[in-house]
Amino acid sequence: MTVRSRWLIHRPRYDDWSLPKGKLAGGESEIDGAIREVLEETGFDELRWVDPGEAAELLTRPTDRDLLDRFVRSPAPRRMVLIVRHGSAGSRSTWQGDDGARPLDACGWAQAESFVRFLAHFDPTEIMAADVVRCAQTVEPLAAAMVLPVRQEPILSEAGYPGREDEAVVLLREIGGSKGAAVVCSQGDVIPDLLGRLAAADGVDLPSAPNRKASTWALAFDDRSLVTTEYFPPPEAADCGDGVATEKSAQPPPSPCGSGAHMHR
């Protein structure tokens, strides 16, 4: 069995060979739906672990063969970095006092709790946050569930990032070790520029997506090189009204980044 081997499913009711797939249930996230469908299909149908050449011959549907071809041609990601924008924390304009001390509101805490199930699927071994209260609080429930410390990093904050942009890019290239996964929580004025610099340096198109509070960018690395990016919208959470859904948000910079689908090489 090689790193590039794939599971194929033989579905007797259709008499075909297919990759595991299915539809999302109501309110189900893409990650949860993918895991559920794989478990369901590999539990009830015939399962075969094959190399890419045999898989291409067995697969019935052209769309599955196209997906397999894209998988084989792309570099194999070995490390994941999940960049999270902090959860809802009220309004900067109405907060009195040091903005770095502004905490999550009820919606933000609900989003932080929802992150536990979503981000735990990636099995992170390291958690880092900008040195502002709302960023640390966003990953606190995840850190407690994973029994991991939260390392605070000033260069991930809006106050500490300007002038240290190259250091922040190096941080993303190194965090999590060579084959691990890491969660990084930062702020809205940092994330688009940081992602744009990293993607431009490695020749990766960055999809056009909103930079909403409690959203996540999943970055896949092959060693220190960025391979793919994928955007995940904020998790559904209690105590979050329409204000979160319609929140005005920044787009990733058009230059040096590209645009396209939600997942890009």
C-alpha positions as CSV (number, residue, x, y, z in Angstrom):
1,M,0.0,0.0,0.0
2,T,1.5,3.4,-1.0
3,V,0.7,7.0,0.1
4,R,-1.1,7.5,-3.2
5,S,-3.3,4.4,-2.9
6,R,-7.1,5.1,-2.8
7,W,-10.2,3.4,-1.6
8,L,-12.7,2.4,-4.2
9,I,-16.3,1.3,-3.5
10,H,-18.2,-1.3,-5.4
11,R,-21.9,-0.6,-5.2
12,P,-23.9,-3.7,-6.0
13,R,-27.1,-1.8,-6.5
14,Y,-25.5,0.2,-9.3
15,D,-22.9,-2.4,-10.4
16,D,-20.2,0.3,-10.5
17,W,-16.9,1.3,-9.0
18,S,-16.9,4.7,-7.3
19,L,-15.1,7.0,-4.9
20,P,-16.9,7.4,-1.6
21,K,-19.4,10.3,-2.0
22,G,-22.8,11.5,-1.0
23,K,-25.0,14.5,0.0
24,L,-25.0,16.6,3.0
25,A,-27.7,16.2,5.6
26,G,-29.5,19.3,6.8
27,G,-27.3,21.6,8.8
28,E,-24.3,19.3,8.3
29,S,-20.8,20.7,7.6
30,E,-18.8,19.6,4.6
31,I,-16.2,17.9,6.9
32,D,-18.8,16.0,8.9
33,G,-20.7,15.0,5.8
34,A,-17.5,13.7,4.1
35,I,-16.5,11.6,7.1
36,R,-20.1,10.3,7.5
37,E,-20.4,9.3,3.9
38,V,-17.0,7.5,3.8
39,L,-17.9,5.6,6.9
40,E,-21.3,4.7,5.6
41,E,-20.1,3.6,2.1
42,T,-17.1,1.7,3.3
43,G,-19.2,-0.1,5.9
44,F,-21.8,-1.5,3.7
45,D,-20.4,-1.9,0.2
46,E,-17.4,-3.8,-1.1
47,L,-14.2,-1.9,-0.4
48,R,-10.9,-2.3,-2.3
49,W,-7.6,-0.4,-1.7
50,V,-5.8,0.0,-5.0
51,D,-3.0,2.1,-6.6
52,P,-3.9,5.0,-9.0
53,G,-3.4,3.0,-12.2
54,E,-5.8,0.2,-11.2
55,A,-8.2,2.8,-9.8
56,A,-8.4,4.6,-13.1
57,E,-9.2,1.3,-14.9
58,L,-11.9,0.3,-12.3
59,L,-13.7,3.7,-11.9
60,T,-17.0,3.8,-13.8
61,R,-17.8,7.5,-13.9
62,P,-15.6,10.0,-15.9
63,T,-16.0,12.6,-13.1
64,D,-14.4,10.2,-10.6
65,R,-11.5,9.5,-13.0
66,D,-11.0,13.3,-13.4
67,L,-10.9,13.7,-9.6
68,L,-8.4,10.9,-9.4
69,D,-6.2,12.4,-12.1
70,R,-6.1,15.8,-10.2
71,F,-5.2,14.0,-7.0
72,V,-2.3,12.1,-8.6
73,R,-0.9,15.2,-10.4
74,S,-0.9,17.4,-7.3
75,P,1.8,17.4,-4.6
76,A,1.0,15.3,-1.5
77,P,0.2,17.7,1.4
78,R,2.0,16.6,4.6
79,R,1.1,19.4,7.0
80,M,-2.1,21.5,7.7
81,V,-2.4,25.0,9.1
82,L,-5.9,26.2,10.0
83,I,-6.1,30.0,10.1
84,V,-9.1,31.1,12.1
85,R,-10.5,34.6,12.3
86,H,-11.7,35.2,15.9
87,G,-15.3,34.9,16.7
88,S,-17.9,37.7,17.2
89,A,-16.8,40.2,19.8
90,G,-19.2,43.1,19.6
91,S,-18.3,46.4,18.0
92,R,-14.9,48.1,18.1
93,S,-16.5,51.5,17.8
94,T,-18.6,51.0,21.0
95,W,-16.0,49.3,23.1
96,Q,-14.4,51.5,25.7
97,G,-10.9,50.7,26.7
98,D,-8.0,48.8,25.2
99,D,-9.2,47.1,22.1
100,G,-6.9,44.1,22.7
101,A,-8.9,43.4,25.8
102,R,-12.3,43.3,24.0
103,P,-13.8,39.8,24.7
104,L,-16.0,37.5,22.7
105,D,-19.8,38.2,23.0
106,A,-22.4,35.4,23.4
107,C,-22.3,34.6,19.7
108,G,-18.5,34.5,19.7
109,W,-18.4,32.0,22.6
110,A,-21.0,29.8,20.8
111,Q,-18.8,29.9,17.6
112,A,-15.7,29.0,19.7
113,E,-17.6,26.0,21.1
114,S,-18.7,25.0,17.6
115,F,-15.0,25.1,16.5
116,V,-14.2,22.2,18.7
117,R,-16.0,19.5,16.6
118,F,-14.9,21.1,13.3
119,L,-11.2,21.7,14.0
120,A,-10.7,18.5,16.0
121,H,-11.2,16.6,12.8
122,F,-7.7,17.8,11.7
123,D,-6.1,16.5,14.9
124,P,-4.1,19.6,15.7
125,T,-0.9,19.3,17.7
126,E,-0.3,23.0,18.2
127,I,-2.6,26.0,18.8
128,M,-1.5,29.6,18.5
129,A,-3.4,32.9,18.8
130,A,-2.7,36.6,18.4
131,D,-2.1,38.3,21.8
132,V,-5.6,39.8,22.0
133,V,-8.2,38.4,24.3
134,R,-10.8,37.6,21.7
135,C,-8.3,35.5,19.6
136,A,-7.2,33.5,22.7
137,Q,-10.8,33.0,23.7
138,T,-11.8,31.7,20.3
139,V,-9.5,28.7,20.6
140,E,-9.8,28.1,24.4
141,P,-12.5,25.5,24.1
142,L,-10.5,23.6,21.4
143,A,-7.4,23.8,23.5
144,A,-9.2,22.4,26.5
145,A,-10.7,19.5,24.5
146,M,-7.4,18.7,22.9
147,V,-5.4,19.2,26.1
148,L,-3.1,21.7,24.4
149,P,-1.7,25.0,25.5
150,V,-2.5,28.2,23.6
151,R,0.7,30.0,22.5
152,Q,0.2,33.7,22.1
153,E,2.1,35.4,19.2
154,P,2.1,39.2,18.8
155,I,3.0,39.2,15.1
156,L,-0.5,37.7,14.4
157,S,-2.2,40.7,15.8
158,E,-3.2,43.9,13.9
159,A,-0.8,45.9,16.1
160,G,2.1,43.5,15.8
161,Y,1.9,42.4,12.2
162,P,2.9,45.6,10.2
163,G,6.6,45.6,9.6
164,R,7.0,41.9,10.5
165,E,5.0,40.4,7.6
166,D,7.9,38.2,6.5
167,E,8.2,36.7,10.0
168,A,4.6,35.8,10.0
169,V,4.9,34.0,6.6
170,V,7.9,32.0,8.0
171,L,5.8,31.2,11.1
172,L,3.1,29.6,8.9
173,R,5.7,27.6,7.0
174,E,7.1,26.1,10.2
175,I,4.3,25.8,12.7
176,G,3.1,22.2,13.3
177,G,6.4,20.5,12.5
178,S,7.0,18.5,9.3
179,K,3.8,16.4,9.3
180,G,1.5,17.9,12.0
181,A,-1.5,20.2,12.0
182,A,-1.8,23.5,13.7
183,V,-4.6,26.0,14.5
184,V,-3.7,29.8,14.3
185,C,-6.2,32.4,15.3
186,S,-5.7,36.0,14.0
187,Q,-7.5,39.2,13.1
188,G,-9.4,40.5,10.1
189,D,-6.8,43.0,8.9
190,V,-4.0,40.5,9.1
191,I,-5.4,37.3,7.5
192,P,-6.0,38.5,3.9
193,D,-2.6,40.1,3.6
194,L,-0.8,37.2,5.2
195,L,-2.5,34.7,3.0
196,G,-1.9,36.8,-0.1
197,R,1.9,37.0,0.6
198,L,2.2,33.3,1.2
199,A,0.1,32.3,-1.9
200,A,1.9,34.7,-4.2
201,A,5.3,33.4,-3.0
202,D,4.4,29.8,-3.8
203,G,2.3,30.4,-7.0
204,V,-1.0,29.2,-5.5
205,D,-4.3,30.9,-6.5
206,L,-6.2,32.1,-3.6
207,P,-10.0,31.8,-4.0
208,S,-12.1,34.9,-3.6
209,A,-14.0,34.4,-0.3
210,P,-15.3,36.6,2.5
211,N,-13.1,37.2,5.5
212,R,-15.9,36.7,8.0
213,K,-15.5,36.4,11.8
214,A,-15.2,32.7,12.8
215,S,-14.3,31.6,9.3
216,T,-11.4,29.3,8.6
217,W,-8.7,28.9,5.9
218,A,-7.2,25.4,5.6
219,L,-3.7,25.6,4.2
220,A,-2.0,22.3,3.0
221,F,1.8,22.3,2.9
222,D,4.3,20.0,1.3
223,D,7.2,20.6,3.6
224,R,7.5,24.4,3.7
225,S,5.6,25.0,0.4
226,L,1.9,25.8,0.2
227,V,0.0,23.3,-2.0
228,T,-3.7,24.1,-1.7
229,T,-6.1,26.4,0.2
230,E,-9.7,25.9,1.2
231,Y,-12.1,28.3,2.8
232,F,-14.7,27.3,5.4
233,P,-17.5,29.7,6.4
234,P,-18.3,30.3,10.1
235,P,-19.8,27.3,11.8
236,E,-23.5,27.4,12.6
237,A,-23.8,28.4,16.3
238,A,-26.5,29.3,18.8
239,D,-26.8,33.0,19.9
240,C,-25.7,34.2,16.5
241,G,-28.3,36.2,14.6
242,D,-28.6,37.6,11.1
243,G,-25.9,40.2,11.9
244,V,-23.2,37.5,11.6
245,A,-24.5,36.3,8.2
246,T,-24.6,39.8,6.7
247,E,-21.5,41.1,8.3
248,K,-19.4,43.4,6.0
249,S,-16.2,41.6,5.3
250,A,-12.9,42.2,3.4
251,Q,-11.9,40.1,0.4
252,P,-8.5,38.7,-0.1
253,P,-6.3,41.2,-2.1
254,P,-6.7,40.8,-5.9
255,S,-3.0,41.3,-6.2
256,P,-0.9,39.1,-5.8
257,C,-3.7,36.6,-5.5
258,G,-6.0,34.9,-8.0
259,S,-9.7,34.0,-7.8
260,G,-11.8,31.0,-8.4
261,A,-13.4,28.1,-6.6
262,H,-13.3,27.5,-2.8
263,M,-10.4,25.1,-3.2
264,H,-7.3,26.0,-5.2
265,R,-3.8,24.9,-6.1
